[in-house]
Amino acid sequence: MKELFVIDLQDYEINDRVYRRPSARGIIIKDDKLALVYSIKEKYYKFPGGGIRETEDMKSALIREVREEVGLIVIPESIIEFGSVLRRQKSNHSPHTIFEQENYYFFCRTDTRLLEQELDDYEREAGFSLRFVTIDDAIRTNLRYRSDNDFNRIMVSRETKVLQLIKQKWTDSENGSLHLL
């Protein structure tokens, strides 16, 4: 998969052990709006998705994570690679550990059914909810986001850069609508 960009804070020791947590994230466009996760508590947007389990491939993880986080059902045949973003930084959970997360982004379509979310405790606490928003609204909201939490701040920065890349590549300059090429 094409690498979109790298975020490496280089705030760790070179000999620290590496904890890898790859993830799959869905780019879902409906009626010129993106289906995104909105954190009611933190007030940011992110792409639905999350960690790839050892027993899963990227597409299976994408389908599961989108269903759990926002209740949408991904149509497997619609999945198209967009690119990946590597994130490396000092772990905030384990000393002498580098947190490394390869984030794989996929365009995909979903069917019309909407299931109940299956959120983890931290997702429930953050108030994750499905929102359909314009790409400009999502970018604007994320650019206003402020936090002392490095993990959230870097994640929101990553999602904002991906949103900006999507806007740059997939915005039809004649009518401003998002579409897949």
matplotlib code that plots the C-alpha trace (Angstrom):
import matplotlib.pyplot as plt

x = [0.0, 1.2, 2.6, 0.9, 3.2, 5.0, 4.6, 7.6, 8.1, 11.5, 10.8, 12.0, 15.4, 16.6, 17.1, 13.5, 11.4, 8.7, 5.0, 3.2, -0.5, -1.6, -5.0, -7.6, -9.7, -12.7, -13.2, -17.0, -18.6, -22.4, -24.1, -20.9, -20.4, -18.0, -19.2, -16.9, -16.6, -17.2, -16.0, -18.6, -16.3, -13.1, -14.8, -12.8, -13.5, -11.7, -12.2, -14.0, -11.6, -9.1, -6.7, -6.1, -6.1, -3.5, -6.1, -7.4, -6.4, -6.7, -10.1, -11.7, -10.5, -11.9, -15.3, -15.4, -14.1, -16.5, -19.5, -18.4, -17.6, -20.4, -22.8, -22.3, -21.9, -19.0, -19.7, -16.5, -16.4, -16.3, -13.0, -10.3, -6.8, -6.1, -2.8, -1.1, 0.3, 3.0, 3.0, 5.9, 6.2, 7.1, 4.5, 2.4, 1.6, 4.9, 8.4, 11.2, 8.7, 8.0, 4.4, 4.3, 1.0, 0.7, -2.8, -4.2, -6.9, -9.5, -12.3, -15.4, -19.2, -21.7, -25.2, -28.2, -28.6, -27.4, -26.6, -26.0, -22.5, -20.3, -17.9, -15.0, -15.0, -12.6, -14.7, -17.9, -16.2, -15.1, -18.7, -18.1, -21.0, -21.6, -21.8, -22.1, -20.2, -18.6, -14.9, -14.5, -16.4, -14.3, -11.1, -12.2, -13.3, -10.0, -7.8, -9.5, -8.8, -6.4, -5.2, -2.4, -2.7, 0.0, -1.7, -5.0, -3.3, -1.1, -4.1, -6.3, -3.4, -3.0, -6.7, -6.7, -3.8, -5.6, -8.8, -6.7, -5.2, -8.6, -9.9, -6.9, -7.2, -10.9, -12.7, -14.2, -13.2, -16.2, -19.0, -17.1, -18.4, -16.4, -16.1, -13.9, -11.9]
y = [0.0, 3.5, 5.4, 8.8, 10.3, 9.4, 10.9, 10.1, 12.2, 10.6, 11.1, 7.6, 5.9, 4.0, 0.8, 0.8, -2.1, -1.6, -2.3, -2.5, -1.9, -1.8, -0.5, -0.3, 2.8, 3.4, 6.4, 6.3, 8.9, 9.3, 12.2, 14.4, 13.9, 11.7, 9.2, 9.9, 9.2, 12.3, 12.5, 14.4, 14.9, 15.9, 17.5, 16.0, 13.8, 10.6, 7.9, 4.8, 2.0, 0.5, -2.3, -5.3, -8.5, -11.1, -13.5, -10.8, -9.4, -5.7, -5.9, -8.1, -5.7, -2.8, -4.4, -5.3, -1.9, 0.1, -2.0, -1.7, 2.1, 3.5, 0.6, 0.7, -2.5, -2.4, -4.0, -6.2, -5.9, -2.1, -1.8, 0.2, 1.0, 4.7, 4.6, 4.2, 6.5, 5.3, 6.8, 6.3, 7.8, 7.0, 4.9, 6.5, 3.1, 1.2, 2.6, 2.0, 1.3, 2.8, 2.8, 2.1, 2.2, 1.6, 3.0, 1.6, 3.7, 2.2, 3.8, 1.6, 1.7, 0.5, -0.8, 1.1, -0.8, 0.8, -1.4, -0.5, 0.6, -1.8, 0.6, -0.1, 1.8, 4.5, 5.0, 5.3, 7.7, 9.9, 9.9, 8.3, 8.9, 8.6, 11.9, 12.6, 15.9, 17.8, 17.4, 21.1, 20.9, 18.0, 19.7, 23.0, 21.2, 19.2, 22.3, 23.9, 20.8, 21.4, 18.9, 18.2, 14.5, 13.8, 10.6, 12.3, 15.4, 13.3, 11.1, 14.2, 15.7, 12.5, 12.3, 16.0, 15.5, 12.5, 14.6, 17.3, 14.7, 13.3, 16.8, 17.6, 14.4, 13.7, 17.0, 17.8, 21.4, 22.0, 21.2, 20.6, 17.1, 14.2, 11.1, 8.2, 8.2]
z = [0.0, -0.8, 2.2, 2.5, 5.2, 8.4, 11.9, 14.0, 17.1, 17.8, 21.5, 22.4, 22.8, 19.8, 21.8, 23.2, 22.4, 19.7, 20.3, 17.0, 16.7, 13.0, 12.3, 9.4, 8.8, 6.5, 4.2, 3.6, 1.4, 1.1, -0.6, -0.6, 3.1, 5.1, 7.7, 10.6, 14.3, 16.3, 19.9, 21.8, 24.8, 23.0, 19.9, 17.0, 14.0, 13.1, 10.5, 11.8, 12.4, 14.8, 15.6, 13.5, 15.5, 15.0, 13.5, 11.0, 7.7, 7.0, 5.3, 7.9, 10.6, 8.6, 8.3, 12.1, 13.3, 11.1, 12.4, 16.0, 16.0, 13.9, 13.2, 9.4, 7.4, 4.9, 1.5, 1.1, -2.7, -2.4, -0.5, -2.3, -0.9, -0.3, 1.6, 4.9, 7.6, 10.0, 13.5, 15.9, 19.4, 22.9, 24.6, 27.3, 28.8, 28.9, 29.8, 27.3, 24.6, 21.1, 20.1, 16.3, 14.5, 10.7, 9.8, 6.6, 5.0, 2.6, 0.6, 1.0, 0.7, 3.2, 2.9, 4.2, 7.5, 10.7, 13.7, 17.3, 18.2, 20.2, 21.8, 24.1, 27.5, 26.3, 23.1, 25.2, 27.6, 24.6, 23.4, 20.0, 17.6, 13.9, 12.0, 8.3, 7.7, 4.9, 4.5, 5.2, 8.4, 9.6, 8.8, 10.4, 13.6, 13.8, 13.2, 16.3, 18.5, 21.4, 24.0, 26.4, 25.6, 23.0, 21.8, 21.0, 19.6, 17.2, 16.2, 15.4, 13.5, 11.4, 10.6, 9.6, 7.2, 5.7, 5.3, 3.5, 1.2, 0.3, -0.3, -2.5, -4.6, -4.7, -4.7, -8.1, -8.7, -10.9, -8.4, -5.1, -4.7, -3.4, -5.6, -6.3, -9.5]

ax = plt.figure().add_subplot(projection="3d")
ax.plot(x, y, z, "-o")
ax.set_aspect("equal")
plt.show()
